[in-house]
């Protein structure tokens, strides 16, 4: 028996030969810029910005990697191996609730670990993890009725988080100068690329992709502004 292929087959390639490469590129973007890849990158970058030691940066990125990347990926991979889903993207909306709930449980464990370590920027990191849990809950509730794009919400949410840090949190990496602006510009470009990819790969309609992007750009920023007093920024 051959192993299952995690990549969905672009059915349109037989009738859309000129766009075949673009279709596969869109699928590749969806896997590379996965919602599971973003938390360790964002957490590590934010901790580096506030001056955490390399060990502290590694702790933050590691928490994001283990709890918010590896745990959900292993669970979804198990669903794929059991034949319960057609691909790791979980394109069937009705199959998404279970992985979401696993992710929420892992999110709670991540928050407990963050509160138990002593690193520079711990309060800010705890706020980021709490916002991740809140927005995952919002996505669960929306997904019970409508297939909003989690990819778009995640990459836009990462950019929104970095924009908040850039504007409100003194530090080095995401400062008010060209370096910080370049990171945000790159994130904005990546957000547009993912939005295109989710529509082009036929995973979402334009409305679903746009709604995910809008939620990601607005919700984390407002949540962090609301928490700014508690985290001392």
NORSUL-V168330 format. One record per residue. N is the residue number from 1. RES is the residue in three letters. SS is DSSP state (alpha for helix, beta for strand, coil for the rest). PSI is psi in radians with two decimals (* if undefined). Layout:
# NORSUL-V168330
N RES SS PSI
N RES SS PSI
This chain:
# NORSUL-V168330
1 UNK coil 2.26
2 UNK coil 2.59
3 UNK coil 2.64
4 UNK coil 2.53
5 UNK coil 2.04
6 UNK coil -0.30
7 UNK coil 2.27
8 UNK coil 2.54
9 UNK coil 2.11
10 UNK coil 1.73
11 UNK alpha -0.46
12 UNK alpha -0.19
13 UNK alpha -0.42
14 UNK alpha -0.47
15 UNK coil -0.08
16 UNK coil 0.98
17 UNK alpha -0.76
18 UNK alpha -0.49
19 UNK alpha 0.16
20 UNK alpha -0.77
21 UNK alpha -0.72
22 UNK alpha -0.62
23 UNK alpha -0.79
24 UNK alpha -0.62
25 UNK alpha -0.70
26 UNK alpha -0.71
27 UNK alpha -0.75
28 UNK alpha -0.75
29 UNK alpha -0.71
30 UNK alpha -0.59
31 UNK alpha -0.64
32 UNK alpha -0.81
33 UNK coil 1.11
34 UNK coil 2.60
35 UNK alpha -0.50
36 UNK alpha -0.33
37 UNK alpha -0.29
38 UNK alpha -0.70
39 UNK alpha -0.84
40 UNK alpha -0.61
41 UNK alpha -0.81
42 UNK alpha -0.80
43 UNK alpha -0.78
44 UNK alpha -0.72
45 UNK alpha -0.74
46 UNK alpha -0.74
47 UNK alpha -0.65
48 UNK alpha -0.66
49 UNK alpha -0.73
50 UNK coil 0.10
51 UNK coil 0.36
52 UNK coil 2.64
53 UNK coil 2.91
54 UNK alpha -0.61
55 UNK alpha -0.70
56 UNK alpha -0.73
57 UNK alpha -0.76
58 UNK alpha -0.69
59 UNK alpha -0.85
60 UNK alpha -0.83
61 UNK alpha -0.67
62 UNK alpha -0.66
63 UNK alpha -0.79
64 UNK alpha -0.71
65 UNK alpha -0.86
66 UNK alpha -0.92
67 UNK alpha -0.61
68 UNK alpha -0.10
69 UNK alpha -1.07
70 UNK alpha -0.82
71 UNK alpha -0.89
72 UNK alpha -0.65
73 UNK alpha -0.73
74 UNK alpha -0.72
75 UNK alpha -0.81
76 UNK alpha -0.66
77 UNK alpha -0.68
78 UNK alpha -0.69
79 UNK alpha -0.67
80 UNK alpha -0.77
81 UNK alpha -0.53
82 UNK coil -0.08
83 UNK coil 0.29
84 UNK coil -0.31
85 UNK coil 2.74
86 UNK coil -0.43
87 UNK coil 2.91
88 UNK coil -0.24
89 UNK coil -0.26
90 UNK coil 1.12
91 UNK coil -0.37
92 UNK coil 1.97
93 UNK alpha -0.64
94 UNK alpha -0.24
95 UNK alpha 0.00
96 UNK alpha -0.38
97 UNK alpha -0.78
98 UNK alpha -0.88
99 UNK alpha -0.61
100 UNK alpha -0.77
101 UNK alpha -0.65
102 UNK alpha -0.76
103 UNK alpha -0.66
104 UNK alpha -0.71
105 UNK alpha -0.76
106 UNK alpha -0.60
107 UNK alpha -0.74
108 UNK alpha -0.70
109 UNK alpha -0.69
110 UNK alpha -0.74
111 UNK alpha -0.70
112 UNK alpha -0.71
113 UNK alpha -0.75
114 UNK alpha -0.76
115 UNK alpha -0.28
116 UNK coil -0.01
117 UNK coil 2.82
118 UNK coil 1.65
119 UNK coil 2.71
120 UNK coil 2.33
121 UNK coil 0.31
122 UNK alpha -0.72
123 UNK alpha -0.74
124 UNK alpha -0.73
125 UNK alpha -0.72
126 UNK alpha -0.68
127 UNK alpha -0.69
128 UNK alpha -0.74
129 UNK alpha -0.70
130 UNK alpha -0.72
131 UNK alpha -0.65
132 UNK alpha -0.77
133 UNK alpha -0.75
134 UNK alpha -0.77
135 UNK alpha -0.54
136 UNK alpha -0.70
137 UNK alpha -0.76
138 UNK alpha -0.73
139 UNK alpha -0.65
140 UNK alpha -0.84
141 UNK alpha -0.74
142 UNK alpha -0.72
143 UNK alpha -0.40
144 UNK coil -0.36
145 UNK coil -0.46
146 UNK coil 2.54
147 UNK coil 1.28
148 UNK coil 2.63
149 UNK coil 2.00
150 UNK alpha -0.66
151 UNK alpha -0.90
152 UNK alpha -0.73
153 UNK alpha -0.65
154 UNK alpha -0.84
155 UNK alpha -0.68
156 UNK alpha -0.63
157 UNK alpha -0.64
158 UNK alpha -0.75
159 UNK alpha -0.72
160 UNK alpha -0.72
161 UNK alpha -0.81
162 UNK alpha -0.58
163 UNK alpha -0.70
164 UNK alpha -0.83
165 UNK alpha -0.75
166 UNK alpha -0.69
167 UNK alpha -0.59
168 UNK alpha -0.29
169 UNK coil 1.99
170 UNK coil 2.48
171 UNK coil -2.80
172 UNK coil -0.92
173 UNK coil -0.81
174 UNK coil 0.83
175 UNK coil -3.14
176 UNK coil 0.00
177 UNK coil -2.86
178 UNK alpha -0.60
179 UNK alpha -0.85
180 UNK alpha -0.71
181 UNK alpha -0.65
182 UNK alpha -0.70
183 UNK alpha -0.78
184 UNK alpha -0.67
185 UNK alpha -0.73
186 UNK alpha -0.68
187 UNK alpha -0.67
188 UNK alpha -0.73
189 UNK alpha -0.70
190 UNK alpha -0.65
191 UNK alpha -0.79
192 UNK alpha -0.66
193 UNK alpha -0.75
194 UNK alpha -0.70
195 UNK alpha -0.81
196 UNK alpha -0.78
197 UNK alpha -0.70
198 UNK alpha -0.58
199 UNK alpha -0.76
200 UNK alpha -0.61
201 UNK coil 0.02
202 UNK coil 0.44
203 UNK coil -0.50
204 UNK coil 2.76
205 UNK coil 2.85
206 UNK alpha -0.65
207 UNK alpha -0.73
208 UNK alpha -0.71
209 UNK alpha -0.73
210 UNK alpha -0.68
211 UNK alpha -0.74
212 UNK alpha -0.73
213 UNK alpha -0.78
214 UNK alpha -0.76
215 UNK alpha -0.77
216 UNK alpha -0.64
217 UNK alpha -0.56
218 UNK alpha -0.87
219 UNK alpha -0.93
220 UNK alpha -0.69
221 UNK alpha -0.83
222 UNK alpha -0.66
223 UNK alpha -0.76
224 UNK alpha -0.62
225 UNK alpha -0.74
226 UNK alpha -0.54
227 UNK alpha -0.03
228 UNK alpha -0.60
229 UNK alpha -0.69
230 UNK alpha -0.51
231 UNK alpha 0.08
232 UNK coil 0.61
233 UNK coil *
